[in-house]
Amino acid sequence: MKSAILLGDVIKSTQGKYSVWQLGLKEVLNKYTNDSDDWDIYRGDGFQAKVHQNEVLTAALEIKTFLKSTANKDARMAIAVGEVDYGYKRIAEASGDALVRAGRLFEETRSGIRIDSGVEGIDESLNVTLGLLTFIVENWTQSQAELILYKINHPHLKQTQLAESLGISQGTLSQRLSRTGIDKVQAAIDYIHAQIR
């Protein structure tokens, strides 16, 4: 069965307290995996997770948004879609082509998010799309990231309810969301998820 492997590294992790962002990162990883054996944090600032392929970019977006909103940090990430052998006790002990390809891609990734879809001929266009998506997200202010994280964590709320819970008008919320480009980011995520099914 195909899965997505998400490998990442928190950038500037030694600046500030680990506890500020590590607990929240664990919560995000737990949210997108089946159980705690499917994710791991290692070397203090590295992480890996086996995520459903239709949620992997949503997970990556939430990780980047969380880190920016809480600790003004970022992460570089590599994603590979493919086979993961079962029978492991922890993801760090797992094997399979998705893990091998994610590891190789991660070594080449200096910033942003890159993907190896396992589908011949589409990775170049997917990575161009990811580059643009990452550029938008990495240029959010800390308060914009806080707003998007709140929106991600309250998906059931309509925009009027979201505005009310934030204590602002619906028009103000709409303007703030528009400035983040979140609709375009979500469209890019949906496009890539459709391509890797």
Phi, psi and omega in degrees: 000135181285142175223171174247134175256128179246115176250139180209169182213126179283127181276137182059038184293335183280349177274115181095188184269134176300320185300334181297318184252338184294317181299315179294322177297319177300319180296318179295314180298319179296325181297325186258006178240163181287322176202176186292346176286346184268005175215159181205145169248130184224159181053022177085318185229005176262150178213154174214150181207148170261117187235150174300137186298336179275001178237356190297320180285329174296319177297315180298318178298316181294322178297311181298318181293316178300310182299319180293319186285328186260327186229006184050046179242178180217176177216146169259144185217151173232141182233136172226137179254131180170202183275142172232124180288137181272171178100008178273154176272326178220151181302331179296340180261357184285163175221172180139161186296329179295320178293318180296312181293324177296318179298316178296315180295321180298321178299332180270350186268116180265334179200168176071209181229135175230157183226144168241103189283340186080003178250120184297134172089000182246348187297325181298313180290324178295321181286331172295315178299316178296324177298317178292317178301313181297321178301316179297309184296318182290345178262004174292146171285169178297320180291326176294319178297321177299318179297314181294320178298319177299318179296317179298319184278356177228060185293339181282344183278132172287165184301322179295320178292321178298314179299315180299317181292335177270352179076030178230166179284158178297323179296318177296316178299315180302316178297316180297317178295319179300320179294336179281340184073021185299327178297320179288323176298314180295322178297320178294318178298314180298319178298312182294317178300321178296324182287332185261007179294000000 
